[in-house]
């Protein structure tokens, strides 16, 4: 629901602020990644392009600064000190300059990607499952093939079409020890891994009204004479079904 004075989205009980008013879009939608599903970005699409050590494949953070002092990768894109693509305010963005993680999330981790979790609750760094890959001028990863036609990275390690390290069964594995991080059946059809962050423990039902969905997945709401929307309990919501204050 919304705080009547500030317009912030708050919990039903206790009125703790969950999202600031300025974090909602013009339609009242929650900011990413909360308004997206857990496969909302590819690791390589939010990573800068750097030279790599020929033997280990490790990134060589030979970043350059522009005239304003901002860090740039090999393709001239803005990155932070951790090598992630960022917007002017420090928010994580992909190669198409679409925001993927809020600036506050990046700030809380000193500019680095927050640790993720496997479905078994094990913490891991996103870079652990990324193959050592170059990129073309458009930021697309360049995946090679071995003599048998299998997709591999610069070190000859098997990867899937999204650039994640895999084993012979298509499971995404860690770079150290080849431990299975995500089994093949948990990936999307094109091989994307789920992004399970600790902050996704947020319970969206706490700020969502009561309503049914139509066949297209849109909330079925009652429209009042003044043009506002109500849920089945006559509580004010926006067109996305989130509880609002006056």
TIBAKOL-638261 format. One record per atom (N, C-alpha, C): residue in three letters; x, y, z. Coordinates in steps of 0.02 Angstrom, whole numbers, padded with zeros to 5 digits, always signed. Example, Ala and Ser with C-alpha at 12.3 -4.5 7.8 and 13.67 -1.06 7.14 Angstrom:
BEGIN
ala+00660-00284+00390ala+00615-00225+00390ala+00660-00165+00390ser+00642-00112+00354ser+00684-00053+00357ser+00645+00002+00394
% end
This chain:
BEGIN
unk+00042-00059+00000unk+00000+00000+00000unk+00044+00062+00000unk+00015+00120-00015unk+00053+00182-00019unk+00045+00224+00043unk+00098+00257+00062unk+00096+00305+00116unk+00060+00368+00090unk+00009+00394+00125unk-00030+00450+00099unk+00010+00515+00093unk+00062+00522+00132unk+00100+00584+00130unk+00157+00582+00079unk+00192+00525+00078unk+00251+00522+00035unk+00239+00488-00032unk+00188+00445-00036unk+00177+00407-00098unk+00222+00346-00103unk+00259+00330-00048unk+00301+00271-00048unk+00259+00208-00042unk+00283+00152-00069unk+00251+00088-00059unk+00273+00061+00008unk+00224+00045+00051unk+00240+00023+00119unk+00204-00043+00133unk+00226-00078+00186unk+00193-00140+00206unk+00124-00125+00233unk+00080-00175+00229unk+00013-00167+00256unk+00016-00156+00332unk+00058-00196+00365unk+00064-00191+00437unk+00131-00158+00454unk+00130-00107+00495unk+00192-00075+00516unk+00212-00017+00472unk+00187-00015+00410unk+00200+00040+00364unk+00274+00052+00351unk+00314-00001+00353unk+00385+00006+00336unk+00392+00019+00261unk+00434+00067+00243unk+00443+00085+00173unk+00479+00029+00136unk+00449+00005+00081unk+00479-00046+00040unk+00510-00015-00023unk+00474+00031-00055unk+00499+00065-00114unk+00480+00139-00111unk+00528+00182-00123unk+00515+00254-00126unk+00472+00271-00187unk+00434+00325-00181unk+00390+00345-00236unk+00429+00355-00301unk+00488+00385-00297unk+00527+00399-00357unk+00555+00336-00388unk+00552+00279-00353unk+00578+00217-00380unk+00525+00181-00423unk+00462+00203-00419unk+00410+00173-00460unk+00409+00208-00528unk+00388+00172-00580unk+00384+00204-00645unk+00318+00242-00652unk+00307+00270-00712unk+00248+00312-00721unk+00182+00274-00715unk+00184+00207-00719unk+00125+00167-00712unk+00118+00137-00642unk+00164+00155-00597unk+00162+00127-00530unk+00194+00060-00522unk+00231+00037-00573unk+00263-00028-00571unk+00325-00026-00527unk+00339-00082-00492unk+00398-00087-00450unk+00460-00087-00493unk+00518-00065-00465unk+00580-00062-00504unk+00609-00132-00515unk+00653-00140-00565unk+00686-00204-00574unk+00736-00216-00518unk+00750-00278-00498unk+00726-00339-00531unk+00660-00364-00502unk+00627-00326-00457unk+00567-00350-00424unk+00508-00356-00472unk+00508-00318-00527unk+00453-00322-00575unk+00470-00371-00631unk+00525-00406-00625unk+00547-00453-00677unk+00555-00522-00647unk+00557-00572-00690unk+00570-00639-00665unk+00645-00649-00654unk+00663-00705-00625unk+00731-00713-00600unk+00783-00723-00655unk+00764-00728-00718unk+00812-00735-00772unk+00819-00669-00809unk+00820-00613-00773unk+00811-00548-00806unk+00875-00519-00837unk+00932-00552-00830unk+00991-00528-00868unk+01043-00583-00874unk+01086-00574-00925unk+01141-00621-00935unk+01204-00591-00906unk+01244-00632-00873unk+01305-00608-00839unk+01352-00572-00886unk+01361-00597-00946unk+01408-00566-00993unk+01381-00499-01020unk+01314-00491-01020unk+01284-00430-01046unk+01293-00371-00998unk+01310-00385-00935unk+01319-00330-00887unk+01393-00324-00866unk+01436-00360-00901unk+01507-00359-00885unk+01545-00320-00939unk+01593-00279-00917unk+01635-00243-00964unk+01680-00291-01003unk+01709-00266-01057unk+01754-00307-01098unk+01826-00286-01084unk+01867-00335-01064unk+01937-00322-01046unk+01982-00374-01079unk+02046-00358-01084unk+02095-00408-01107unk+02098-00464-01056unk+02121-00522-01079unk+02127-00580-01035unk+02197-00610-01037unk+02216-00639-00982unk+02279-00674-00978unk+02275-00736-01024unk+02323-00745-01067unk+02321-00799-01116unk+02324-00868-01084unk+02355-00874-01025unk+02362-00939-00993unk+02303-00955-00947unk+02283-00906-00907unk+02231-00919-00856unk+02162-00896-00878unk+02159-00852-00928unk+02094-00826-00949unk+02067-00771-00904unk+02105-00754-00852unk+02083-00704-00804unk+02080-00635-00837unk+02032-00595-00817unk+02025-00528-00844unk+02082-00484-00821unk+02108-00443-00866unk+02159-00394-00849unk+02124-00326-00849unk+02113-00299-00789unk+02073-00238-00782unk+02112-00177-00804unk+02128-00175-00868unk+02166-00118-00895unk+02117-00065-00920unk+02077-00039-00873unk+02026+00010-00891unk+02058+00079-00903unk+02025+00118-00942unk+02048+00186-00956unk+01997+00236-00929unk+02019+00296-00916unk+01974+00348-00892unk+01962+00398-00948unk+01900+00421-00953unk+01885+00472-01003unk+01903+00541-00976unk+01888+00594-01013unk+01908+00661-00992unk+01874+00683-00928unk+01818+00650-00911unk+01782+00667-00848unk+01803+00622-00790unk+01850+00577-00803unk+01875+00533-00750unk+01837+00468-00741unk+01789+00454-00786unk+01750+00393-00780unk+01786+00334-00814unk+01780+00275-00784unk+01813+00216-00810unk+01776+00190-00873unk+01814+00167-00922unk+01787+00140-00984unk+01819+00073-01000unk+01780+00027-01029unk+01809-00037-01049unk+01837-00032-01120unk+01856-00088-01149unk+01887-00088-01216unk+01839-00062-01270unk+01775-00067-01257unk+01725-00045-01306unk+01702+00026-01292unk+01734+00059-01244unk+01717+00128-01228unk+01655+00135-01185unk+01632+00080-01155unk+01572+00083-01114unk+01591+00098-01041unk+01547+00132-01007unk+01561+00152-00938unk+01557+00092-00891unk+01607+00083-00850unk+01610+00029-00801unk+01630+00057-00734unk+01616+00018-00681unk+01640+00039-00615unk+01706+00005-00600unk+01732+00015-00541unk+01798-00012-00523unk+01798-00088-00519unk+01739-00118-00515unk+01734-00191-00512unk+01725-00221-00582unk+01719-00178-00633unk+01715-00202-00701unk+01645-00214-00728unk+01593-00192-00690unk+01525-00201-00713unk+01501-00139-00751unk+01459-00149-00801unk+01431-00094-00839unk+01383-00055-00794unk+01390+00010-00792unk+01349+00050-00748unk+01323+00113-00783unk+01268+00138-00757unk+01240+00202-00780unk+01276+00258-00743unk+01257+00320-00758unk+01289+00377-00725unk+01281+00376-00650unk+01224+00352-00626unk+01211+00352-00554unk+01239+00290-00519unk+01272+00245-00558unk+01302+00186-00528unk+01259+00124-00531unk+01199+00129-00558unk+01155+00071-00565unk+01184+00022-00616unk+01176-00042-00603unk+01199-00092-00651unk+01155-00090-00713unk+01187-00090-00771unk+01149-00091-00833unk+01180-00141-00882unk+01140-00162-00931unk+01165-00209-00980unk+01193-00173-01040unk+01214-00210-01090unk+01247-00181-01149unk+01199-00136-01189unk+01134-00143-01177unk+01085-00100-01211unk+01065-00041-01167unk+01102-00032-01111unk+01092+00023-01064unk+01025+00019-01029unk+01002-00042-01016unk+00941-00053-00978unk+00960-00068-00906unk+00929-00034-00858unk+00945-00043-00787unk+00924-00113-00764unk+00971-00147-00729unk+00957-00214-00705unk+00959-00219-00629unk+01001-00180-00596unk+01002-00178-00523unk+01006-00105-00501unk+00966-00088-00451unk+00963-00020-00426unk+01031+00002-00398unk+01045+00067-00403unk+01109+00094-00380unk+01121+00079-00306unk+01068+00079-00265unk+01076+00066-00194unk+01103-00005-00182unk+01080-00052-00223unk+01104-00121-00215unk+01178-00125-00231unk+01199-00090-00284unk+01270-00090-00302unk+01311-00054-00250unk+01286+00001-00223unk+01322+00039-00172unk+01332-00002-00109unk+01282-00042-00091unk+01287-00083-00031unk+01341-00137-00037unk+01362-00151-00099unk+01414-00202-00111unk+01477-00171-00140unk+01488-00107-00125unk+01548-00071-00148unk+01557-00076-00224unk+01501-00075-00260unk+01504-00076-00332unk+01507-00145-00363unk+01511-00197-00322unk+01516-00264-00349unk+01447-00296-00353unk+01442-00349-00391unk+01380-00387-00396unk+01366-00421-00330unk+01305-00416-00304unk+01289-00451-00242unk+01298-00526-00251unk+01315-00560-00198unk+01322-00632-00202unk+01255-00664-00218unk+01257-00718-00256unk+01197-00754-00273unk+01194-00820-00234unk+01137-00854-00241unk+01128-00918-00207unk+01107-00970-00258unk+01129-01031-00247unk+01103-01087-00285unk+01036-01107-00253unk+01001-01153-00284unk+00938-01176-00255unk+00949-01214-00190unk+01011-01235-00179unk+01027-01270-00116unk+01050-01222-00062unk+01050-01157-00078unk+01069-01107-00028unk+01143-01091-00025unk+01182-01118-00071unk+01254-01104-00071unk+01268-01036-00103unk+01308-00994-00070unk+01327-00930-00097unk+01381-00938-00150unk+01378-00896-00201unk+01431-00898-00252unk+01436-00830-00286unk+01494-00819-00316unk+01507-00758-00354unk+01488-00771-00427unk+01453-00724-00459unk+01430-00735-00527unk+01488-00750-00574unk+01546-00720-00562unk+01603-00731-00607unk+01627-00803-00605unk+01609-00841-00553unk+01630-00911-00547unk+01602-00955-00602unk+01546-00936-00631unk+01515-00979-00681unk+01519-00950-00752unk+01556-00895-00759unk+01562-00862-00825unk+01623-00889-00862unk+01613-00908-00925unk+01669-00929-00966unk+01713-00870-00984unk+01777-00883-01002unk+01823-00831-01023unk+01812-00817-01097unk+01774-00764-01111unk+01753-00751-01180unk+01770-00679-01200unk+01790-00671-01264unk+01798-00604-01292unk+01730-00579-01317unk+01728-00516-01337unk+01666-00486-01362unk+01681-00449-01427unk+01629-00444-01469unk+01638-00406-01530unk+01622-00332-01517unk+01622-00291-01568unk+01613-00219-01560unk+01544-00200-01535unk+01497-00246-01539unk+01429-00233-01515unk+01418-00261-01444unk+01472-00289-01416unk+01467-00316-01348unk+01441-00387-01346unk+01433-00420-01404unk+01411-00490-01406unk+01469-00536-01390unk+01457-00586-01349unk+01510-00633-01333unk+01529-00675-01394unk+01593-00691-01399unk+01619-00731-01454unk+01634-00801-01427unk+01593-00849-01446unk+01601-00918-01422unk+01633-00960-01477unk+01685-00996-01460unk+01721-01037-01508unk+01692-01108-01509unk+01716-01148-01555unk+01699-01219-01559unk+01763-01260-01562unk+01761-01316-01528unk+01820-01360-01531unk+01816-01405-01592unk+01862-01452-01597unk+01866-01495-01656unk+01803-01537-01665unk+01767-01549-01611unk+01706-01590-01614unk+01643-01547-01623unk+01653-01481-01627unk+01596-01437-01638unk+01563-01414-01574unk+01592-01429-01516unk+01563-01409-01453unk+01581-01336-01437unk+01536-01300-01404unk+01548-01231-01385unk+01599-01229-01328unk+01651-01186-01335unk+01703-01181-01284unk+01723-01108-01275unk+01755-01094-01218unk+01782-01027-01207unk+01855-01024-01229unk+01890-00970-01213unk+01959-00960-01237unk+02007-01013-01209unk+01988-01044-01153unk+02030-01095-01123unk+02010-01165-01145unk+01962-01169-01190unk+01940-01235-01214unk+01890-01269-01168unk+01863-01233-01119unk+01815-01262-01072unk+01745-01259-01103unk+01704-01311-01094unk+01637-01312-01121unk+01594-01256-01092unk+01556-01221-01134unk+01508-01170-01113unk+01443-01181-01151unk+01389-01153-01125unk+01327-01155-01163unk+01320-01091-01204unk+01264-01083-01239unk+01256-01026-01284unk+01252-00959-01249unk+01241-00960-01183unk+01240-00898-01144unk+01308-00882-01113unk+01358-00926-01125unk+01425-00913-01101unk+01441-00937-01032unk+01399-00982-01005unk+01411-01010-00938unk+01448-01076-00943unk+01493-01089-00897unk+01531-01151-00896unk+01484-01210-00881unk+01492-01264-00918unk+01448-01321-00910unk+01488-01386-00909unk+01454-01439-00885unk+01485-01506-00888unk+01454-01543-00947unk+01469-01607-00953unk+01446-01646-01011unk+01371-01654-01013unk+01337-01642-00956unk+01264-01649-00954unk+01228-01582-00962unk+01267-01529-00972unk+01236-01463-00981unk+01222-01427-00916unk+01245-01455-00859unk+01237-01420-00795unk+01286-01362-00791unk+01267-01306-00764unk+01313-01250-00754unk+01357-01266-00695unk+01423-01259-00704unk+01471-01278-00652unk+01517-01220-00635unk+01552-01226-00579unk+01598-01175-00557unk+01665-01183-00592unk+01701-01128-00598unk+01767-01130-00631unk+01818-01167-00590unk+01809-01169-00525unk+01855-01204-00480unk+01823-01270-00459unk+01850-01324-00484unk+01827-01390-00464unk+01769-01417-00504unk+01738-01376-00546unk+01683-01400-00587unk+01622-01423-00548unk+01610-01392-00490unk+01553-01411-00449unk+01488-01387-00481unk+01438-01429-00482unk+01373-01411-00512unk+01340-01356-00470unk+01325-01301-00503unk+01292-01244-00470unk+01217-01243-00486unk+01201-01256-00551unk+01132-01259-00572unk+01124-01317-00620unk+01078-01362-00605unk+01066-01419-00649unk+01032-01395-00712unk+01042-01432-00765unk+01019-01413-00831unk+00944-01396-00833unk+00904-01434-00796unk+00832-01424-00800unk+00808-01360-00765unk+00853-01328-00726unk+00834-01265-00693unk+00849-01204-00736unk+00881-01215-00794unk+00898-01160-00838unk+00841-01145-00887unk+00843-01086-00918unk+00796-01072-00971unk+00814-01115-01032unk+00772-01116-01082unk+00784-01157-01141unk+00849-01139-01176unk+00868-01074-01172unk+00930-01054-01205unk+00990-01052-01157unk+00981-01078-01096unk+01038-01087-01051unk+01051-01034-01000unk+01003-00989-00988unk+01013-00936-00938unk+01003-00964-00868unk+01045-00939-00820unk+01039-00962-00751unk+00993-00916-00711unk+00962-00941-00658unk+00921-00899-00615unk+00965-00853-00573unk+00942-00793-00559unk+00978-00745-00516unk+00942-00742-00449unk+00967-00780-00401unk+00936-00784-00335unk+00976-00742-00286unk+00955-00679-00276unk+00988-00634-00230unk+00954-00637-00162unk+00990-00618-00110unk+00961-00619-00043unk+00903-00570-00037unk+00907-00512-00072unk+00854-00462-00066unk+00789-00484-00100unk+00791-00538-00138unk+00729-00562-00170unk+00685-00599-00120unk+00705-00601-00056unk+00663-00631-00005unk+00603-00586+00010unk+00604-00525-00016unk+00548-00480-00010unk+00483-00515-00031unk+00431-00510+00012unk+00367-00543-00002unk+00321-00494-00038unk+00313-00505-00103unk+00273-00459-00143unk+00200-00458-00122unk+00176-00511-00089unk+00107-00513-00067unk+00092-00461-00014unk+00144-00435+00018unk+00135-00385+00070unk+00112-00318+00041unk+00124-00305-00022unk+00106-00241-00052unk+00056-00250-00110unk+00030-00310-00119unk-00015-00323-00174unk-00085-00333-00148unk-00134-00305-00184unk-00204-00311-00164unk-00231-00381-00177unk-00295-00390-00160unk-00329-00454-00172unk-00370-00448-00236unk-00357-00491-00284unk-00393-00490-00347unk-00379-00554-00386unk-00419-00566-00437unk-00407-00623-00481unk-00376-00597-00545unk-00347-00643-00583unk-00315-00625-00646unk-00358-00647-00705unk-00356-00606-00758unk-00391-00626-00819unk-00348-00675-00858unk-00374-00705-00913unk-00335-00755-00950unk-00268-00729-00976unk-00261-00663-00983unk-00199-00635-01008unk-00150-00618-00952unk-00169-00632-00890unk-00124-00619-00834unk-00128-00549-00806unk-00181-00512-00823unk-00190-00445-00796unk-00237-00446-00737unk-00225-00404-00686unk-00269-00403-00627unk-00339-00379-00645unk-00390-00412-00618unk-00460-00393-00628unk-00481-00349-00570unk-00484-00284-00584unk-00496-00234-00532unk-00562-00197-00544unk-00588-00167-00490unk-00648-00126-00495unk-00627-00053-00505unk-00655-00020-00555unk-00638+00049-00568unk-00689+00095-00537unk-00666+00142-00496unk-00710+00190-00462unk-00729+00247-00509unk-00777+00288-00489unk-00800+00343-00530unk-00745+00394-00543unk-00699+00401-00495unk-00646+00451-00503unk-00588+00424-00544unk-00596+00363-00571unk-00544+00334-00614unk-00493+00293-00578unk-00497+00289-00511unk-00450+00248-00473unk-00474+00175-00472unk-00430+00130-00449unk-00445+00059-00448unk-00450+00033-00377unk-00492-00018-00367unk-00499-00051-00302unk-00493-00126-00310unk-00469-00159-00257unk-00466-00232-00258unk-00532-00260-00231unk-00535-00326-00220unk-00598-00357-00198unk-00619-00336-00128unk-00573-00306-00090unk-00588-00282-00022unk-00599-00207-00022unk-00609-00178-00082unk-00622-00106-00090unk-00564-00063-00068unk-00504-00091-00069unk-00444-00052-00053unk-00415-00022-00117unk-00388+00037-00111unk-00361+00072-00168unk-00297+00038-00192unk-00292+00026-00258unk-00232-00003-00289unk-00219+00034-00354unk-00157+00025-00380unk-00145+00053-00446unk-00163+00001-00498unk-00155+00016-00562unk-00178-00029-00615unk-00139-00094-00617unk-00081-00097-00582unk-00043-00158-00578unk-00065-00200-00518unk-00109-00173-00476unk-00135-00210-00419unk-00099-00200-00354unk-00053-00151-00351unk-00017-00138-00288unk-00057-00090-00245unk-00057-00103-00180unk-00095-00063-00133unk-00070+00009-00129unk-00116+00056-00130unk-00099+00127-00127unk-00133+00161-00068unk-00104+00217-00048unk-00139+00258+00001unk-00176+00314-00037unk-00207+00358+00001unk-00247+00411-00032unk-00205+00459-00074
% end
